[in-house]
Each structure stands twice: as C-alpha cells, then as structure tokens.
Amino acid sequence: MTSSDRSSPVGLDHRAGDAGHPDPAAGAGQGRASFAFRCGTTGDHVGQPGIGNLWGGLAWIAGLVGLTALIGFYGAMLLFFPVFLIVRARAGLLATVLMTAGAAGIILLLAWALSLNFPSGMLQDAMDLPWPFR
C-alpha cells in the first residue's frame, strides 16, 4: 500500500510528502473535521455547544483558590462543591447534596485522622473559628 492509497483526514495531502501537515488549500473552510485535525482534538463533541474549554476550567480552579484565600479551604470547599456541581456539571439537587456531604465528610475524616489543619484565609485572620474552619 502506498501513501497515495491511504485515506486521509480532511486537509491532509500524504502524496505531497509534507509529513502530515495540513494542506492550506484543502483544509480551509472544511468545518469541524478540519478544525479537529488541526487542533489535535477528535470525537463527536468537538465544536458542539456546551463543551467547555481550557480557560473555563482554569477559571473554576482560580475561583476555588481565590475563595480559599478569603474564607479558608474547608469553607471554600463547602461553597465551591455545590456551585460547581449545579452550574458546571448540571447535577440534580439530591446528587449535589449527597456528593457535597460525602466529599466534606471524607475530607473531614481524613483531616481528623491525620491531624491536619486546612489552609486558612483572611476570615481566619479576623476571627477565631472552630477546628475544621481554623
């Protein structure tokens, strides 16, 4: 089988010997398949509405870090979990409550068993709070 016999993704010209680089003339305006090849992403989800991107995920993490700096880790986790599950994951109310309670309980159990203090925020500097929020 020669390279010209192989079927190739949209925008590739194997016969030109360009080692897999997209052919600008063939790839222009080819829609989702060409975009997926150029960006290295594949699958039916590419280009569909509601699919997040890198910056959205980083914004969620930055939000958790910022909230932790303000109110401390445990309080931030108790607020972040349900907001993330409802807004981003589109989880139902019961699932959100169960997952938040489960995560909070496991984190609390591990912290107690390992005698951990969570990262504190500005709230802990201003007030004396009980252990998990300290």
C-alpha positions, 0 to 999 in steps of 0.5 A: 500500500502506498501513501497515495492509497491511504485515506486521509483526514480532511486537509491532509495531502500524504502524496505531497510528502509534507509529513502530515501537515495540513494542506492550506488549500484543502483544509480551509473552510472544511468545518469541524473535521478540519478544525479537529485535525488541526487542533489535535482534538477528535470525537463527536463533541468537538465544536458542539455547544456546551463543551467547555474549554481550557480557560473555563476550567482554569477559571473554576480552579482560580475561583476555588483558590481565590475563595480559599484565600478569603474564607479558608479551604474547608469553607471554600470547599463547602461553597465551591462543591455545590456551585460547581456541581449545579452550574458546571456539571448540571447535577440534580439537587439530591446528587449535589447534596449527597456528593457535597456531604460525602466529599466534606465528610471524607475530607473531614475524616481524613483531616481528623485522622491525620491531624491536619489543619486546612489552609486558612484565609483572611476570615481566619485572620479576623476571627477565631473559628472552630477546628475544621474552619481554623 
